[in-house]
Amino acid sequence: KLVESGHAETCDAVWLVVAESNQQVARLMQGRGLDRADAERRVAAQPPLGPKLSRADVIIDNSGTIAATEAQVTEAWLLLPSEVRESAALMTTTVSQRLEDA
């Protein structure tokens, strides 16, 4: 809900992960054990993709293999300025430490 809420404007970059609706349905059925009707309702209830696509700085196509998705993420990550990557790594480490301490 980052784009819909208007909070995307507070972000340095917005990454969007997309997949075909039939693939989303299949993954919901397989991964969460939903029946087809429930999975289709969930996918249909998603906000429209158009505004997200127009706001996204990076679009990751999650329709293929895990390796293909990972390659896209790695490529996009490496295109970020080094100071952004370093800052993100620091934040991730801090969050991980807090979770371990909890």
C-alpha atoms as one frame of an Amber mdcrd trajectory, in Angstrom:
protein
   0.000   0.000   0.000   3.025   2.255  -0.296   1.853   3.963  -3.487  -1.845
   4.047  -2.583  -1.140   5.704   0.783   1.111   8.377  -0.721   4.112   7.200
   1.293   6.081   6.337  -1.837   7.010  10.000  -2.072   9.049   9.655   1.130
  11.182   6.882  -0.364  14.422   7.219  -2.274  13.270   4.517  -4.680  10.278
   2.252  -5.147  10.817  -1.310  -6.262   7.822  -3.200  -7.630   7.639  -6.969
  -8.027   5.123  -8.180 -10.618   3.791 -11.512 -11.837   0.919 -12.519 -14.100
  -2.391 -12.920 -12.252  -2.702 -16.600 -13.213   0.712 -17.190 -11.696  -0.260
 -15.309  -8.537  -3.341 -17.531  -8.220  -1.281 -20.699  -8.686   1.256 -19.581
  -6.081  -1.469 -18.762  -3.549  -3.007 -22.179  -4.088   0.311 -23.974  -3.777
   1.966 -21.908  -1.069  -1.004 -21.132   1.172  -3.338 -23.976   0.366  -6.140
 -21.743  -0.904  -8.724 -23.092  -3.289  -8.916 -21.492  -6.733 -11.919 -19.275
  -5.932 -10.305 -17.825  -2.794  -7.000 -17.268  -4.566  -8.722 -15.533  -7.486
 -10.649 -13.280  -5.079  -7.435 -12.238  -3.349  -5.712 -11.408  -6.614  -8.773
  -9.517  -7.886  -8.880  -7.486  -4.656  -5.410  -6.049  -5.263  -5.255  -2.354
  -6.164  -4.723  -1.630  -9.879  -1.191  -2.133 -11.125  -1.115   0.998 -13.331
  -0.373   3.600 -10.636   2.278   1.346  -9.130   3.959   0.815 -12.498   4.045
   4.534 -13.193   5.590   5.270  -9.782   8.081   2.385  -9.660  11.745   3.127
 -10.147  12.607  -0.565 -10.489  10.301  -3.312 -11.744  11.201  -6.913 -10.976
   9.415  -9.519 -13.117   8.709 -12.447 -10.804   7.091 -14.577 -13.512  10.143
 -16.715 -14.180  12.429 -18.852 -12.109  13.813 -17.903  -8.721  17.239 -17.579
 -10.338  15.882 -15.139 -12.930  14.244 -13.045 -10.223  17.421 -13.064  -8.129
  19.434 -11.938 -11.156  17.102  -8.968 -11.700  17.326  -7.980  -8.035  21.116
  -8.231  -8.070  21.367  -6.169 -11.249  19.089  -3.440  -9.879  20.901  -3.468
  -6.519  24.278  -2.986  -8.187  22.945   0.006 -10.128  22.235   1.820  -6.865
  24.906   4.259  -5.715  27.326   2.631  -3.271  26.316   4.941  -0.429  22.676
   3.815  -0.788  23.712   0.143  -0.744  25.902   0.731   2.317  23.109   2.550
   4.131  20.636  -0.230   3.331  23.098  -2.877   4.509  23.584  -0.998   7.772
  19.815  -0.739   8.325  19.367  -4.447   7.585  22.082  -5.337  10.076  20.523
  -3.115  12.729  17.065  -4.634  12.238  18.503  -8.178  12.310  20.326  -7.409
  15.575  17.159  -6.031  17.129  15.231  -9.142  16.138  17.920 -11.382  17.630
  17.908  -9.376  20.872  14.109  -9.587  21.210
